[in-house]
Amino acid sequence: MNTIEVDLGTRSYPIHIGANLLGDPQLVEPHIHGTQVMIVTNETVAPLYLEKAKEAFRKFQVKSVILPDGEQHKNLETWNTIFDALLKERFDRKCTLVALGGGVVGDITGYAAASYQRGVNFIQIPTTLLAQVDSSVGGKTGVNHPLGKNMIGAFHQPSCVVADTTTLTTLDDRQLSAGLAEVIKYGLIRDPKFFQWLEQHMGQLVARDGDALAYAIQRSCENKAEVVAADELEAGQRALLNSGHTFGHAIEAGMGYGAWLHGEAIAAGMVMAADLSMHLGWINEDDLERLRNLIKAANLPDLGPPELQSSRYMELMAVDKKAEAGKIHLVLQKRIGEAVVTDQFSQEKLRETLDQCRRKV
């Protein structure tokens, strides 16, 4: 097991990464302050891991709530079912919520923890690659709105993260690839040596080589922990972690939540951002091709959906959280390993990229 610390002063917390960690009480007991634990999971994960996860909390009063699976259920209605369970069981303000699942479960559970009785403790136990390398770390919680992804939420840090790599054995190939998009992101925006390592080892990651996956998860979490410690509330450099996300969120909302997995949309979005960066003269065509090749090697799309027109993209991107005073701000590339948040691009150049980076019918 490797442990990475997210340094946030009195709210610092560990990320435990390793095999067969699920069910280990020593990792979670120090982070529980009351007697009540509510495990929130979904209908896919529950049959696989709920009973094993409960073993870690056997000293406590444990209840569970099982949500429907899928991005289309990441909404206020599903969020409210957690409160129904908490209130029915008379959970108090010293209770702990546990998110057992992927990014959707983690985001909804974290937002419920941020809101229940004005804020209670929660623990992340991510079971997908995407959640282990990204969404479980950093305290971003929330739900989607029909007009925009993750537009309703709060910053609420977990008290610990337990990433059991053995849960990835039950992850389907599409979900594994979706997680690799967020792994690629870290190399693209701030870690060129990691990007190069990914180019050399992507085949092993896709083939689920245990050592390669463990290193990719560790390096991704180290990158995110450093960024979150420096800019917890996304006032500056943390916005770089949204590489590809303004484009990607538009794809998710425009196609209907769940049609494209989050990682698939982000992969296409990162290529769009790199294409625009090239047209601005910031990176060269070789850098763009390196990214495209790595995205393809991860079995991810390097083009957006043909159905989504540039005008619709522009409407959806205007609702992005980085937009200011009506201007779209994007994470663009200065080079492989260096990115910047900027509004210094013309609408014409953006439309050109949106038109070019669309899969042809």
N, C-alpha and C positions, 0 to 999 in steps of 0.2 A: 504494500500500500504506500502511495505517496500522498502527502498532505501539503496543500498550498494555502497560505493565509491571505485573506482579503483584508488589507490593512485600512480599517475605518475607525481607528481609535477605540473608544469604548464599545463600538458596534462591530468590531472585527469578528470574522468567523472563518472556520476552516472549510476547505474543500477536500474531502477524502476521495481518492481515486484508486480503484483496485478491483480485483476479482473476489467474488464471494463475500461482499460486505453487507449485503442485504440480511437483515435479521440480527445484526451484531449490536447488542444493547450498549456496549462501551462507547460507541461512536455517537449515540444520540442522547443517552441519559443525562450527560452534563448540561444539555441545552434545553431541558424541560423543567419548568419552574413550578408547575401545578401538578394536579393529579389526572387531568382529563386530556385525552389525545383523540383528535378526529382525523382519520386518514381519508383523504380525498383521492379517488382514482377514477378510472373509467371502465366501461364494460369490456374492453379488450385486455387491459392490463390486470384487472381484478382476478380473473381465473388463473393467471400465470403467477402473480407475485403478491397478492394481498395477504394471504395466510403467512407466507414467509416474512413479509414486512412486519406483521403483527408481533412476531417473536421478539423483535427489538424493543417493544413497548409493553412487555408482559407485566411489568411492575405497576402499570398505570390502568386507568379506566379507559378502554379503547373502544371507539365506535368508528363506523365508516360510512361514507356516502359514495355511491357509484354514479358517475355522470355518463351521458352518452358520448361516444367517441367521434371526434372530427372537428375541424376548424369551424364548420358551419354552426357548431353549438357553443362557440366561444362568445357568449352574449350575456346580457343582463338577466335574461330568464333563467339560464343555467346557473349563473352566479348566485341567484336568489335561492336555488335549491340547497345550497350549502348552509345558508342562514336558517332555512327551514329545519334542517337536521340539527344544527347547533342549538337552536331555541327549543326544539322538541326535547332534546336530551339535557336541557338546562346547563349548557356549558358556560362557565364563568370567564372573567377577563384574564385569568391565569392559565387558560387552556392553551394547547398547542395544536395547530393545524399541520398536517403532513401532506405534502404534494407527492403522490406516487404515480408517475406517468411521464408523458412527454411535455412539450412546451405549452400546449393548451391547458392541460391540468395544472401545470406550475403557475402559469399566468393567472388563471381564474382563482386558484387557491390562495396565491399571494395577495391578490386584490381583496379577497374575502377576509384574509387575516388583517390587512391594512384597515379594513372598515368595521369589522365586528367589534362592538363595544369600543370603538375608536382606536383599535389597534391591538392585536394579540400576536403572540409568538408563532413562527412557523418554520418548518424544516423542509428542505427540498431533497427528494429522492428521485432523480431523473432516470428514466428507463429507455430513452432514445438517445442517439448520438447527438442530435441537434440540441436537445435539452442539456446533455452533459457538457457540451463544449460552449454553450452560449446562454440559453434562456434561464437556466437555473441559477446563474451567477449574476450578481449586480443589482438585484432588487427592483427591476422593472416588472410591474404587474399590471394587469388590465384585461379588458375585453374589447371586442370589435363593435362597431356601429355599421349599419348598412352603407353609410356614406364614407366610412374610412376605418382602416385597421388600427387597432390599439389606441383609439382616440379617447377612451375612457379608462382611467387607471390611476395608479399612484406609485411612488417610489416607496418600497417597503422591503428592507433587507431580510433574508433568512438568518436564522441563528447557526445553521450549518448546512452543508451540502454533502450528500453521500452518493457518489457516482460508482455504482457497481457495474463493472464492464461486462460481467457475465449476462446481464440482461440484454445485451446487444445480440446474443445468439438467437433470440426469438424475433428480432427486428427483420421485417421484409426488406428486400433489396432496394426498393424505391425509397423507403424511409431512411435506410443507411446512406444512400446517395444524397438525400435531402440534408442530412447532417453534415456531409462532407462539404457542402456549399459554405457553411459557416466556418469550417476549418480553413478552407481556402481563403476566406475573407481576411483572417488574421495575417497570413503571409502577404496578401496583396496590399494591406493598408499600412503595415508597420514592421514586418519581420521577413525581409527578403531571403535570409538564410533558410527560414522555415518554408517559404514558397519553393525554393530550390529543392529542399528535402521532399516536399510533396510531389514535385515533378518526377523525382527518382523513385518514390515509393507508393504512388497512387495505386498501382496494380495490386500491391500487398494490402492496402486499405480496403479496396473493393473486394478482395478475396478474404477479408476478415482476419488477417494475420493479427494475432493477439498482441504481440510486442509492438507492431506498427501502430495499431489502434491506441494502445496505452500511451505511447509517446505523443501521438497526435492530440489526444485528449488533454494530456498534461501540458503540452506546449500551448494549446489553445487557452486553457484555463489560466496559465501564467500570464499570457498576453492580456486576457480580459481583466484579471485581478489587478494588474498594473494600471490599466486605464481607469477602472472604477475607483481605485484608491486615489488617483490623481484628480478625478472629476466625477464624483458620485452622482450629481444631479444633472449631468449633461449640459453644463454651462459652456464647455469648450471642447476639448479633445475627444470626449466620450462620443460626441456626435459622429466621429469617424467610424465607429462600430456599425453605423447605418449604411455602410457601403452597399450599393445596389438595392437598398431597401425602399427608397422613394419610388423607383421604377417597379420593384417587386411587389410592394403593397398595392400599387395601382393594378397590377396583373391579378392579384388575389381578389381585390374588390370588384374589378371589372369582369372577371370570369365567374364570379360567385365563389364565396369562401369554401374551400375544400376541393375545388376542381383542379387547381394547381397546389401542390404542397408548398409550404413556406420556403423551404430550401430550393425547390425548383424555380420559384419565382425570383428568389434572390440571385441565383446563378445567372439567369438571363439578365437581371438587373445590373449585375456587376459588369457583364459584357457591354451593356448599353452605356454605362458610365465610362468604361474604358474607351469605347468607340467615340463618345463625345470628347473625351480627353485627347484622343488622337487628332480629331478634327480641330481642336484648339491649339494643336502643336505642342502639347505637353508630354505626350509619350509617342513612341514611334510604332509603326505597324508590327514590328517584331514583338514588342511587348504585348500588343493586343492579341497576336497569334499565340503567344505563350499562355495567356489566360484562357483563350478559347480552347486550346489543346488540353489544358488541365481540367477545365470544366467538362469537356467531352470524355476525358479519361475517367472521370468520376461518374459517368453515365447521367449527366445533367444536361438540360437544354441550354444552348448558347444563343437562342433566338426566342423572342416573345411569341405569343399566340397570334395567328393570322387574323382572328376575329376582332382584335382590339385595335381600333384606329387611333392615330396620333391625337386627334381632337379629344377623344375619350381619356387617353392617358393624361393629357394636360389638365382636364377637369379634375381627375382624381388626384394628381400630383399636387394640385393647388391646395388640397386639404391636408397635406403632409405636415407633421409636427414641426419640421424645420422651416416651413414657410414663414416669412416675416413681411408684413406690410404688403401682402399680395404677391411677393416675389418667391419663386421656387428656389430653394437652396439644395444643392446636390453635393454628394461626396464624390469628388473626381480625383484622378490619378496624376501625380507629378512624375512618378516612376513606379516600378514594381517595388513595393515596400514603403511608399510614401504617398499619402493622400491628403486632401484638403477639402474643407467645406466651403463652398463658394456659390455666389449668384452671378459670377462673371462669365456669362455665356449668353449668346443671343437666342431668342425664341426660334429663329430660323434654323440655327445649328441644332437645337434640341429636336425640333420637328424632323430634321433630316436624319438624325440618329434614330428616332422612333420609327420612321418609315423604313430605314435600311435594316434595322435589327428585328424585323418581324418575319416569322416563318411564312413562306409563300404557300398559297393553297395549291 
